[in-house]
């Protein structure tokens, strides 16, 4: 059994083939998929997908840092209401992004902080988007304590990784780890404590090395897991068991069905 801790299954790219994608994922041994929202406008789509595939898909709701430019204060009210009504496994995808050139850092910070407060209020973990902003994210996590969660697509330093772990977070590894030239990410994947690692696809984005240019789907998770197993000199079953247990620890409301 494997858990895809980050997959945008509600994305338009899947509209024509979502049933087939889900069948393939199940056949590949992916028994749980976490579907995070990115803005208020897709809260309903995420909820719908998770209802349609309720035996496998679970939701997280949040406002992504790259979408705060079109967010409004009432979106935070809607988020609070959605968290209470839909009972998700996490608040997300939230965080900070200092990579894109055109951005409003203050607006990102405001929405990140307010969503951390909502997560704390709801007693939920968070799914973090962290790009060139690790120290800023850690600062806010230390200031506003939440119930742990996952740092999605982790690419920070070993010291930063250790700080996330100390704060009760797991670190997400996916397609980027499969590229031989991704030396830093592969070193982290090979040497971090195994109980700190969870797996993800971020489908339809972040395709692994063998799917570049062809999109990404959750059924690719076993090959991603095989990459982690090879990097750590472990068996695939051992990696599957450990990362599934880690996902369940990071997301206590996640129910795993064999």
Backbone as CSV, one residue per row, in Angstrom:
resi,resn,N_x,N_y,N_z,CA_x,CA_y,CA_z,C_x,C_y,C_z
1,UNK,0.841,-1.193,0.000,0.000,0.000,0.000,0.878,1.246,0.000
2,UNK,0.469,2.247,-0.796,1.169,3.519,-0.850,0.176,4.658,-0.662
3,UNK,0.681,5.783,-0.148,-0.122,6.983,0.015,0.518,8.101,-0.796
4,UNK,-0.258,8.681,-1.704,0.177,9.870,-2.430,-0.278,11.067,-1.596
5,UNK,0.658,11.710,-0.914,0.291,12.758,0.034,0.065,14.113,-0.624
6,UNK,0.165,14.186,-1.958,-0.045,15.479,-2.627,-0.332,15.233,-4.102
7,UNK,-1.597,15.343,-4.485,-2.001,15.102,-5.874,-3.207,15.977,-6.191
8,UNK,-3.082,16.820,-7.213,-4.177,17.723,-7.583,-5.125,17.007,-8.554
9,UNK,-5.820,16.034,-8.032,-6.682,15.202,-8.857,-7.875,15.968,-9.428
10,UNK,-8.182,17.109,-8.845,-9.285,17.921,-9.358,-8.888,18.741,-10.585
11,UNK,-7.622,18.751,-10.958,-7.137,19.591,-12.056,-7.834,19.263,-13.369
12,UNK,-7.969,20.272,-14.207,-8.656,20.108,-15.495,-7.979,19.068,-16.375
13,UNK,-6.683,18.884,-16.207,-5.965,17.895,-17.001,-6.536,16.489,-16.834
14,UNK,-7.210,16.240,-15.732,-7.755,14.909,-15.467,-9.233,14.775,-15.825
15,UNK,-9.852,15.848,-16.263,-11.305,15.822,-16.463,-11.772,14.718,-17.409
16,UNK,-11.016,14.469,-18.477,-11.450,13.505,-19.489,-11.115,12.063,-19.134
17,UNK,-10.288,11.863,-18.096,-9.806,10.508,-17.819,-9.677,10.211,-16.330
18,UNK,-10.402,10.937,-15.512,-10.211,10.785,-14.066,-10.537,9.371,-13.592
19,UNK,-11.587,8.769,-14.103,-11.917,7.395,-13.703,-10.775,6.436,-14.031
20,UNK,-10.224,6.572,-15.227,-9.132,5.697,-15.640,-7.884,5.940,-14.793
21,UNK,-7.631,7.195,-14.471,-6.490,7.529,-13.618,-6.639,6.877,-12.253
22,UNK,-7.846,6.901,-11.714,-8.075,6.310,-10.409,-7.966,4.785,-10.442
23,UNK,-8.459,4.179,-11.504,-8.325,2.722,-11.646,-6.845,2.335,-11.701
24,UNK,-6.078,3.079,-12.485,-4.651,2.788,-12.616,-3.928,2.968,-11.284
25,UNK,-4.301,4.000,-10.539,-3.663,4.238,-9.245,-3.948,3.078,-8.288
26,UNK,-5.196,2.669,-8.254,-5.567,1.564,-7.364,-4.846,0.277,-7.756
27,UNK,-4.776,0.004,-9.045,-4.086,-1.197,-9.513,-2.591,-1.154,-9.205
28,UNK,-2.059,0.060,-9.137,-0.632,0.222,-8.832,-0.347,0.126,-7.340
29,UNK,-1.393,0.043,-6.520,-1.202,-0.083,-5.079,-1.259,1.228,-4.327
30,UNK,-1.761,2.289,-4.989,-1.927,3.575,-4.319,-3.332,3.593,-3.717
31,UNK,-3.428,3.426,-2.437,-4.718,3.236,-1.776,-5.254,4.490,-1.115
32,UNK,-4.461,5.556,-1.081,-4.940,6.823,-0.528,-4.260,7.968,-1.261
33,UNK,-5.053,8.998,-1.577,-4.555,10.168,-2.291,-5.071,11.406,-1.581
34,UNK,-4.164,12.281,-1.201,-4.537,13.546,-0.580,-4.643,14.603,-1.669
35,UNK,-5.819,15.234,-1.757,-6.098,16.217,-2.807,-6.187,17.600,-2.173
36,UNK,-5.156,18.446,-2.330,-5.192,19.772,-1.732,-5.806,20.822,-2.659
37,UNK,-6.553,21.736,-2.078,-7.085,22.873,-2.830,-6.013,23.956,-2.927
38,UNK,-6.218,24.906,-3.846,-5.272,26.003,-4.012,-5.930,27.378,-3.876
39,UNK,-7.256,27.435,-3.953,-7.980,28.698,-3.780,-9.442,28.377,-3.511
40,UNK,-10.164,29.398,-3.067,-11.573,29.196,-2.749,-12.351,28.667,-3.956
41,UNK,-11.987,29.119,-5.149,-12.726,28.737,-6.350,-12.687,27.245,-6.622
42,UNK,-11.695,26.528,-6.088,-11.677,25.086,-6.341,-11.966,24.243,-5.106
43,UNK,-12.441,24.882,-4.029,-12.858,24.096,-2.861,-13.942,23.086,-3.262
44,UNK,-14.902,23.547,-4.067,-15.993,22.663,-4.466,-15.527,21.510,-5.326
45,UNK,-14.583,21.766,-6.243,-14.068,20.704,-7.102,-13.322,19.653,-6.287
46,UNK,-12.543,20.100,-5.320,-11.825,19.157,-4.456,-12.818,18.316,-3.658
47,UNK,-13.821,18.964,-3.101,-14.834,18.223,-2.337,-15.547,17.204,-3.214
48,UNK,-15.866,17.589,-4.451,-16.579,16.696,-5.364,-15.738,15.476,-5.714
49,UNK,-14.471,15.694,-6.031,-13.579,14.579,-6.361,-13.458,13.626,-5.181
50,UNK,-13.330,14.181,-3.993,-13.164,13.328,-2.823,-14.442,12.576,-2.464
51,UNK,-15.589,13.132,-2.813,-16.837,12.378,-2.648,-16.950,11.279,-3.696
52,UNK,-16.583,11.583,-4.931,-16.679,10.598,-6.010,-15.774,9.395,-5.763
53,UNK,-14.633,9.631,-5.141,-13.666,8.550,-4.893,-13.400,8.471,-3.383
54,UNK,-14.476,8.371,-2.644,-14.386,8.472,-1.183,-13.604,7.330,-0.546
55,UNK,-13.457,6.237,-1.231,-12.685,5.140,-0.668,-11.195,5.336,-0.766
56,UNK,-10.781,6.370,-1.483,-9.351,6.576,-1.718,-8.919,8.012,-1.472
57,UNK,-9.708,8.977,-1.942,-9.288,10.379,-1.923,-9.765,11.103,-0.667
58,UNK,-8.884,11.907,-0.109,-9.227,12.758,1.025,-8.770,14.176,0.713
59,UNK,-9.448,15.141,1.313,-9.247,16.539,0.941,-8.426,17.321,1.952
60,UNK,-7.797,18.367,1.420,-7.233,19.445,2.224,-7.689,20.741,1.569
61,UNK,-7.916,21.762,2.367,-8.402,23.037,1.827,-7.503,24.177,2.282
62,UNK,-7.150,25.036,1.326,-6.319,26.178,1.655,-6.151,27.079,0.460
63,UNK,-5.436,28.174,0.668,-5.167,29.149,-0.383,-3.660,29.181,-0.619
64,UNK,-3.267,28.736,-1.788,-1.873,28.625,-2.214,-1.255,30.019,-2.314
65,UNK,0.030,30.155,-1.974,0.647,31.489,-2.039,0.622,32.130,-3.423
66,UNK,0.605,31.330,-4.478,0.567,31.908,-5.821,-0.832,32.336,-6.232
67,UNK,-1.815,32.082,-5.390,-3.198,32.474,-5.683,-3.699,33.585,-4.761
68,UNK,-2.865,34.084,-3.881,-3.349,35.092,-2.935,-3.649,36.421,-3.624
69,UNK,-3.088,36.640,-4.799,-3.333,37.885,-5.508,-4.782,38.094,-5.871
70,UNK,-5.532,37.004,-6.007,-6.955,37.146,-6.309,-7.846,36.698,-5.149
71,UNK,-7.238,36.526,-3.999,-8.006,36.152,-2.812,-8.568,37.393,-2.134
72,UNK,-9.634,37.202,-1.378,-10.286,38.273,-0.633,-10.432,37.837,0.835
73,UNK,-10.642,38.805,1.694,-10.744,38.497,3.122,-11.849,37.480,3.395
74,UNK,-12.946,37.572,2.636,-14.050,36.637,2.866,-13.679,35.201,2.495
75,UNK,-12.615,35.023,1.724,-12.169,33.666,1.396,-11.690,32.937,2.645
76,UNK,-11.141,33.659,3.586,-10.718,33.041,4.845,-11.926,32.603,5.663
77,UNK,-12.998,33.373,5.594,-14.233,32.968,6.262,-14.781,31.698,5.616
78,UNK,-14.747,31.673,4.276,-15.209,30.483,3.555,-14.345,29.278,3.875
79,UNK,-13.054,29.502,4.061,-12.159,28.402,4.409,-12.513,27.846,5.777
80,UNK,-12.731,28.715,6.750,-13.115,28.241,8.077,-14.393,27.405,8.008
81,UNK,-15.368,27.885,7.249,-16.634,27.159,7.115,-16.429,25.817,6.416
82,UNK,-15.571,25.800,5.408,-15.304,24.558,4.677,-14.604,23.543,5.562
83,UNK,-13.667,23.997,6.367,-12.967,23.092,7.278,-13.947,22.438,8.252
84,UNK,-14.920,23.207,8.717,-15.904,22.669,9.657,-16.883,21.726,8.968
85,UNK,-17.258,22.051,7.737,-18.293,21.275,7.030,-17.746,19.997,6.409
86,UNK,-16.594,20.081,5.774,-16.080,18.956,4.983,-15.176,18.003,5.765
87,UNK,-14.684,18.443,6.901,-13.819,17.603,7.740,-12.622,17.037,6.963
88,UNK,-11.752,17.899,6.485,-10.583,17.458,5.720,-9.502,16.867,6.624
89,UNK,-8.457,16.353,5.998,-7.340,15.809,6.767,-6.297,16.858,7.083
90,UNK,-6.343,18.015,6.391,-5.327,19.044,6.593,-5.807,20.374,6.026
91,UNK,-5.084,21.432,6.372,-5.237,22.731,5.734,-4.104,22.857,4.716
92,UNK,-4.467,23.108,3.471,-3.428,23.192,2.454,-4.009,23.215,1.064
93,UNK,-3.322,23.676,0.161,-1.893,23.899,0.141,-1.620,25.358,0.485
94,UNK,-0.868,25.580,1.546,-0.572,26.936,1.987,0.937,27.102,2.124
95,UNK,1.382,28.340,2.234,2.807,28.552,2.434,3.295,29.865,1.858
96,UNK,4.576,29.871,1.468,5.220,31.051,0.899,6.018,30.651,-0.328
97,UNK,6.049,31.543,-1.311,6.793,31.298,-2.545,7.569,32.564,-2.894
98,UNK,8.902,32.466,-2.816,9.763,33.595,-3.152,10.489,33.374,-4.469
99,UNK,9.954,32.457,-5.284,10.597,32.135,-6.563,10.081,33.003,-7.698
100,UNK,8.768,33.160,-7.806,8.203,33.906,-8.922,8.569,35.380,-8.801
101,UNK,8.801,36.013,-9.939,9.256,37.406,-9.946,8.154,38.368,-9.525
102,UNK,6.960,38.180,-10.072,5.843,39.076,-9.756,5.036,38.482,-8.606
103,UNK,5.209,39.085,-7.449,4.538,38.553,-6.267,4.393,39.668,-5.242
104,UNK,3.521,39.432,-4.278,3.305,40.353,-3.172,3.662,39.610,-1.888
105,UNK,4.872,39.825,-1.401,5.345,39.088,-0.234,4.482,39.339,0.992
106,UNK,4.051,40.585,1.168,3.236,40.908,2.337,1.890,40.196,2.284
107,UNK,1.302,40.126,1.094,0.016,39.445,0.932,0.169,37.946,1.181
108,UNK,1.239,37.363,0.661,1.506,35.948,0.921,1.625,35.690,2.418
109,UNK,2.384,36.544,3.084,2.609,36.370,4.518,1.289,36.471,5.286
110,UNK,0.472,37.445,4.921,-0.804,37.638,5.605,-1.674,36.388,5.510
111,UNK,-1.829,35.853,4.292,-2.696,34.690,4.123,-2.085,33.442,4.755
112,UNK,-0.780,33.327,4.719,-0.140,32.186,5.355,-0.392,32.204,6.860
113,UNK,-0.162,33.344,7.471,-0.346,33.461,8.914,-1.799,33.190,9.303
114,UNK,-2.735,33.775,8.579,-4.141,33.588,8.925,-4.573,32.130,8.757
115,UNK,-4.025,31.460,7.767,-4.382,30.051,7.557,-3.722,29.152,8.601
116,UNK,-2.540,29.504,9.048,-1.948,28.768,10.160,-2.828,28.890,11.403
117,UNK,-3.367,30.078,11.628,-4.258,30.270,12.775,-5.518,29.426,12.642
118,UNK,-6.058,29.342,11.423,-7.244,28.512,11.201,-6.922,27.034,11.432
119,UNK,-5.745,26.598,10.990,-5.336,25.211,11.202,-5.200,24.925,12.689
120,UNK,-4.604,25.847,13.405,-4.466,25.677,14.859,-5.831,25.619,15.526
121,UNK,-6.722,26.497,15.098,-8.079,26.536,15.647,-8.816,25.226,15.402
122,UNK,-8.619,24.644,14.203,-9.308,23.407,13.836,-8.574,22.155,14.310
123,UNK,-7.379,22.317,14.831,-6.596,21.166,15.261,-6.132,20.296,14.107
124,UNK,-5.856,20.941,12.958,-5.466,20.208,11.759,-4.004,20.449,11.395
125,UNK,-3.337,19.451,10.833,-2.003,19.668,10.275,-2.094,20.492,8.999
126,UNK,-0.942,20.889,8.465,-0.911,21.722,7.264,-0.055,21.079,6.184
127,UNK,-0.440,21.330,4.929,0.358,20.938,3.769,1.032,22.193,3.250
128,UNK,2.358,22.218,3.305,3.108,23.432,3.052,3.725,23.483,1.653
129,UNK,3.526,24.606,0.995,4.262,24.961,-0.220,5.388,25.883,0.226
130,UNK,6.635,25.461,-0.012,7.791,26.229,0.449,8.798,26.317,-0.695
131,UNK,8.910,27.492,-1.305,9.865,27.642,-2.401,10.686,28.907,-2.177
132,UNK,11.968,28.691,-1.953,12.912,29.760,-1.631,12.432,30.614,-0.462
133,UNK,11.789,29.969,0.497,11.236,30.689,1.638,11.241,29.816,2.888
134,UNK,12.191,28.905,2.978,12.160,27.939,4.078,12.280,28.625,5.430
135,UNK,13.235,29.532,5.564,13.433,30.173,6.863,12.232,31.013,7.265
136,UNK,11.618,31.690,6.293,10.434,32.494,6.595,9.268,31.619,7.047
137,UNK,9.113,30.461,6.399,8.050,29.527,6.800,8.319,28.981,8.201
138,UNK,9.550,28.578,8.453,9.894,28.060,9.775,9.653,29.102,10.859
139,UNK,9.960,30.353,10.564,9.726,31.429,11.533,8.252,31.481,11.952
140,UNK,7.362,31.407,10.970,5.939,31.478,11.284,5.449,30.217,11.990
141,UNK,6.002,29.074,11.621,5.610,27.832,12.291,6.029,27.837,13.760
142,UNK,7.171,28.419,14.038,7.599,28.519,15.431,6.712,29.504,16.204
143,UNK,6.249,30.530,15.514,5.426,31.557,16.158,3.988,31.105,16.365
144,UNK,3.467,30.364,15.381,2.069,29.917,15.418,2.068,28.395,15.391
145,UNK,2.055,27.801,16.521,2.155,26.346,16.595,0.955,25.655,15.976
146,UNK,1.218,24.718,15.082,0.161,23.910,14.486,0.461,22.440,14.734
147,UNK,-0.490,21.598,14.329,-0.368,20.160,14.601,0.467,19.448,13.534
148,UNK,1.664,19.977,13.290,2.539,19.334,12.320,1.975,19.372,10.915
149,UNK,2.405,18.404,10.104,1.963,18.334,8.725,3.073,17.869,7.817
150,UNK,3.047,18.359,6.572,4.003,17.917,5.553,4.560,19.131,4.820
151,UNK,5.869,19.189,4.700,6.524,20.176,3.846,6.644,19.540,2.468
152,UNK,5.729,19.932,1.598,5.605,19.360,0.257,6.817,19.708,-0.601
153,UNK,7.286,18.735,-1.399,8.393,18.927,-2.346,9.597,19.564,-1.657
154,UNK,10.041,18.966,-0.587,11.095,19.578,0.211,12.402,19.672,-0.565
155,UNK,13.046,20.856,-0.460,14.311,21.083,-1.151,15.181,22.055,-0.362
156,UNK,15.064,22.007,0.958,15.883,22.870,1.788,17.183,22.192,2.188
157,UNK,17.877,22.793,3.134,19.131,22.232,3.625,18.847,21.136,4.645
158,UNK,19.881,20.402,5.002,19.723,19.379,6.032,19.362,20.022,7.375
159,UNK,19.969,21.143,7.672,19.649,21.843,8.916,18.186,22.265,8.933
160,UNK,17.699,22.795,7.815,16.282,23.190,7.733,15.365,21.972,7.838
161,UNK,15.782,20.874,7.218,15.004,19.639,7.332,14.879,19.224,8.795
162,UNK,15.987,19.287,9.507,15.966,18.908,10.916,15.045,19.814,11.719
163,UNK,14.973,21.102,11.350,14.077,22.023,12.061,12.617,21.660,11.813
164,UNK,12.277,21.327,10.570,10.912,20.879,10.287,10.581,19.633,11.099
165,UNK,11.498,18.701,11.128,11.265,17.452,11.859,11.053,17.731,13.349
166,UNK,11.855,18.637,13.893,11.711,19.007,15.302,10.328,19.591,15.587
167,UNK,9.772,20.301,14.598,8.448,20.905,14.747,7.317,19.909,14.466
168,UNK,7.668,18.656,14.198,6.656,17.622,14.011,6.212,17.407,12.583
169,UNK,7.020,17.853,11.617,6.643,17.741,10.209,7.332,16.563,9.525
170,UNK,6.649,16.030,8.515,7.235,15.090,7.571,7.629,15.872,6.319
171,UNK,8.518,15.293,5.540,9.032,15.951,4.341,8.642,15.152,3.110
172,UNK,8.052,15.838,2.123,7.547,15.171,0.935,8.584,15.057,-0.168
173,UNK,8.699,13.848,-0.722,9.610,13.596,-1.845,8.827,12.955,-2.987
174,UNK,9.107,13.425,-4.205,8.383,12.928,-5.366,9.248,12.860,-6.602
175,UNK,8.695,13.353,-7.717,9.355,13.202,-8.998,10.744,13.796,-9.075
176,UNK,10.992,14.913,-8.385,12.316,15.557,-8.452,13.417,14.612,-8.001
177,UNK,13.097,13.728,-7.074,14.081,12.783,-6.540,14.541,11.765,-7.582
178,UNK,13.782,11.588,-8.653,14.094,10.545,-9.639,15.113,10.987,-10.674
179,UNK,15.489,12.263,-10.667,16.455,12.757,-11.650,17.876,12.574,-11.116
180,UNK,18.736,11.847,-11.850,20.097,11.579,-11.366,20.884,12.833,-11.012
181,UNK,20.607,13.943,-11.681,21.358,15.173,-11.400,20.833,15.939,-10.194
182,UNK,19.725,15.494,-9.635,19.171,16.163,-8.449,19.921,15.679,-7.203
183,UNK,21.202,15.997,-7.151,22.091,15.413,-6.145,21.684,15.787,-4.724
184,UNK,21.307,17.024,-4.522,20.969,17.470,-3.163,19.713,16.763,-2.664
185,UNK,18.672,16.740,-3.485,17.423,16.092,-3.075,17.645,14.608,-2.843
186,UNK,18.421,13.981,-3.710,18.673,12.551,-3.559,19.494,12.256,-2.300
187,UNK,20.405,13.162,-1.956,21.182,12.991,-0.731,20.271,13.098,0.501
188,UNK,19.372,14.062,0.464,18.418,14.184,1.568,17.556,12.925,1.682
189,UNK,17.042,12.466,0.558,16.181,11.285,0.559,16.919,10.055,1.090
190,UNK,18.204,9.995,0.825,18.993,8.835,1.242,19.392,8.877,2.704
191,UNK,19.489,10.075,3.284,20.101,10.182,4.606,19.197,10.711,5.714
192,UNK,18.073,11.324,5.373,17.168,11.779,6.422,16.601,10.579,7.185
193,UNK,16.185,10.784,8.421,15.526,9.671,9.133,14.341,9.160,8.314
194,UNK,14.249,7.854,8.181,13.186,7.289,7.359,11.808,7.688,7.862
195,UNK,11.667,7.847,9.166,10.348,8.177,9.701,9.945,9.635,9.451
196,UNK,10.799,10.386,8.737,10.472,11.772,8.394,10.002,11.928,6.954
197,UNK,9.975,10.855,6.180,9.742,10.948,4.741,8.371,10.427,4.349
198,UNK,7.687,11.207,3.509,6.458,10.734,2.865,6.613,10.907,1.362
199,UNK,5.781,10.183,0.614,5.861,10.204,-0.840,4.711,10.991,-1.443
200,UNK,4.942,11.525,-2.629,3.933,12.344,-3.307,4.210,12.345,-4.806
201,UNK,3.198,12.701,-5.580,3.424,12.907,-7.021,3.277,14.357,-7.423
202,UNK,2.429,15.126,-6.750,2.050,16.478,-7.173,1.431,16.460,-8.566
203,UNK,0.891,15.311,-8.970,0.262,15.205,-10.292,-0.866,16.226,-10.416
204,UNK,-1.022,16.805,-11.621,-0.361,16.471,-12.892,0.993,17.122,-13.093
205,UNK,1.529,17.802,-12.065,2.818,18.486,-12.180,3.956,17.619,-11.655
206,UNK,5.149,18.181,-11.684,6.363,17.554,-11.147,6.544,16.113,-11.613
207,UNK,6.495,15.916,-12.920,6.648,14.571,-13.492,7.999,13.976,-13.135
208,UNK,8.044,12.666,-12.887,9.325,12.006,-12.658,10.142,11.927,-13.945
209,UNK,11.371,11.472,-13.838,12.298,11.495,-14.968,11.750,10.770,-16.186
210,UNK,11.036,9.688,-15.991,10.550,8.884,-17.118,9.247,9.414,-17.716
211,UNK,8.703,10.504,-17.146,7.442,11.056,-17.659,7.576,12.516,-18.098
212,UNK,8.770,12.996,-18.240,8.964,14.394,-18.624,8.275,14.655,-19.962
213,UNK,7.458,15.688,-19.992,6.743,16.036,-21.207,5.465,15.253,-21.420
214,UNK,5.192,14.290,-20.566,4.008,13.435,-20.743,3.008,13.574,-19.603
215,UNK,3.214,14.542,-18.720,2.314,14.687,-17.588,2.624,13.703,-16.478
216,UNK,1.885,13.800,-15.408,2.131,12.975,-14.234,0.806,12.469,-13.682
217,UNK,0.816,11.269,-13.138,-0.379,10.626,-12.607,-0.009,9.868,-11.329
218,UNK,-0.987,9.655,-10.442,-0.659,9.014,-9.167,-0.179,7.573,-9.278
219,UNK,-0.454,6.903,-10.398,0.040,5.538,-10.542,1.554,5.468,-10.716
220,UNK,2.211,6.623,-10.829,3.669,6.650,-10.912,4.332,6.532,-9.538
221,UNK,3.524,6.586,-8.484,4.094,6.567,-7.139,4.935,5.322,-6.831
222,UNK,4.558,4.117,-7.292,5.408,2.961,-7.004,6.828,3.110,-7.554
223,UNK,6.981,3.648,-8.766,8.327,3.821,-9.305,9.090,4.891,-8.528
224,UNK,8.380,5.915,-8.052,9.019,6.912,-7.197,9.483,6.250,-5.902
225,UNK,8.639,5.385,-5.359,9.014,4.649,-4.143,10.208,3.741,-4.399
226,UNK,10.265,3.143,-5.572,11.408,2.298,-5.921,12.699,3.112,-5.967
227,UNK,12.607,4.357,-6.430,13.783,5.230,-6.435,14.263,5.474,-5.017
228,UNK,13.326,5.760,-4.116,13.701,5.970,-2.715,14.319,4.708,-2.125
229,UNK,13.741,3.559,-2.446,14.284,2.288,-1.943,15.716,2.092,-2.413
230,UNK,15.977,2.386,-3.685,17.326,2.223,-4.228,18.309,3.185,-3.564
231,UNK,17.879,4.421,-3.359,18.764,5.410,-2.738,19.125,5.018,-1.312
232,UNK,18.204,4.356,-0.630,18.436,4.004,0.773,18.922,2.576,0.952
233,UNK,19.028,1.816,-0.149,19.468,0.434,-0.047,18.483,-0.433,0.695
234,UNK,17.177,-0.179,0.460,16.125,-0.917,1.143,15.226,-1.603,0.131
235,UNK,14.374,-2.483,0.615,13.416,-3.140,-0.261,12.223,-2.236,-0.504
236,UNK,11.546,-2.460,-1.612,10.337,-1.700,-1.901,9.269,-1.906,-0.820
237,UNK,8.997,-3.146,-0.388,7.969,-3.314,0.653,8.285,-2.544,1.931
238,UNK,9.571,-2.485,2.302,9.941,-1.767,3.520,9.698,-0.270,3.372
239,UNK,10.008,0.273,2.198,9.766,1.693,1.938,8.269,1.984,1.915
240,UNK,7.504,1.111,1.265,6.053,1.312,1.206,5.448,1.307,2.601
241,UNK,5.850,0.359,3.415,5.312,0.267,4.777,5.678,1.497,5.598
242,UNK,6.934,1.924,5.520,7.393,3.048,6.331,6.738,4.350,5.909
243,UNK,6.697,4.627,4.611,6.140,5.906,4.163,4.631,5.976,4.359
244,UNK,3.963,4.840,4.282,2.529,4.815,4.571,2.278,5.116,6.047
245,UNK,3.075,4.518,6.914,2.956,4.792,8.347,3.257,6.263,8.639
246,UNK,4.232,6.814,7.934,4.584,8.222,8.137,3.444,9.147,7.711
247,UNK,2.792,8.811,6.600,1.669,9.614,6.127,0.538,9.593,7.151
248,UNK,0.275,8.434,7.706,-0.779,8.305,8.708,-0.429,9.091,9.971
249,UNK,0.853,9.129,10.311,1.273,9.893,11.488,1.149,11.391,11.244
250,UNK,1.475,11.834,10.018,1.402,13.261,9.689,-0.030,13.743,9.576
251,UNK,-0.923,12.849,9.141,-2.322,13.204,8.888,-3.217,12.254,9.688
252,UNK,-3.421,12.516,10.963,-4.139,11.572,11.824,-5.562,11.250,11.374
253,UNK,-6.178,12.144,10.608,-7.551,11.875,10.143,-7.582,11.030,8.871
254,UNK,-6.417,10.675,8.360,-6.351,9.826,7.172,-6.740,8.399,7.537
255,UNK,-7.717,7.857,6.833,-8.147,6.481,7.053,-7.667,5.645,5.886
256,UNK,-6.900,4.616,6.185,-6.331,3.780,5.128,-7.173,2.535,4.927
257,UNK,-7.564,2.297,3.679,-8.342,1.113,3.326,-7.512,0.198,2.446
258,UNK,-7.398,-1.047,2.836,-6.627,-2.001,2.028,-7.365,-2.352,0.752
